[in-house]
Amino acid sequence: MRRIRLGHGIPEVKPQGVGPIQPVGRIPLPARRRSRHFLRRTRMAVSKRLRFEILRRDNYTCKYCHRSDVELTIDHVVPQALGGLDEAENLVACCMECNSGKSSINPDEPLVSDVSESALKFRDLLRMTRSWVEADIENEGDYVSMVLDMWQSITAVDDTHCFVLPDNWKSTARYWFKIDVPESYIEYAFQIAREKSDNGRLPRYKVFRYAAGVVGNRMDEAMRLAQERM
């Protein structure tokens, strides 16, 4: 191999034989492409999650023109060029037209105050709803444990054994919790299924599935009665 240099200082390798000259090394990007690449990366400073929360907080409406029927982006109230940060208190939903016309001008103080107030209110509400979800998860866990305890009690064979549960029993119990199935419905269904199994009319491995069907029937009946009284 013989290394040579061509006009712009890019190292090239020419094979010892017939064939085209092959460039090696990295060719620098033109200035315009470098700047575009830089801009694309700086726009990603606002994460997708934060962007979604800002749009939801502002009700998917442009903060400047109050339109909701346009494509929205996220805008810095205090522009980055003037020291604005990528924080919820400094970000608003903004349509493309308002964003292109705003540029790096100082915003009015009332707007900055309003955005900060909205962001703080949204943050407090989000904390509250998260605590609700956390409590709901805990309640769901207690409900699933209740279903297991009831099953072990009603289907007990002796002091240490009970009927085998199917692999998806927890999913069923969580669904019951979601649709607010009363404990009395579950207890009734387990007892009916156990009696049917003891009478030899239902294999043990089908008892839980049968009980789930009984629960579904009871819920359907309750819904039908409620609709009749509407």
Secondary structure as GFF3:
##gff-version 3
##sequence-region A 1 230
A	DSSP	beta_strand	2	5	.	.	.	ID=ss1
A	DSSP	beta_strand	11	14	.	.	.	ID=ss2
A	DSSP	beta_strand	22	23	.	.	.	ID=ss3
A	DSSP	alpha_helix	31	43	.	.	.	ID=ss4
A	DSSP	alpha_helix	48	57	.	.	.	ID=ss5
A	DSSP	beta_strand	72	76	.	.	.	ID=ss6
A	DSSP	three_ten_helix	80	82	.	.	.	ID=ss7
A	DSSP	three_ten_helix	88	90	.	.	.	ID=ss8
A	DSSP	beta_strand	91	95	.	.	.	ID=ss9
A	DSSP	alpha_helix	96	102	.	.	.	ID=ss10
A	DSSP	alpha_helix	109	154	.	.	.	ID=ss11
A	DSSP	alpha_helix	169	178	.	.	.	ID=ss12
A	DSSP	alpha_helix	183	198	.	.	.	ID=ss13
A	DSSP	three_ten_helix	204	206	.	.	.	ID=ss14
A	DSSP	alpha_helix	207	228	.	.	.	ID=ss15
###
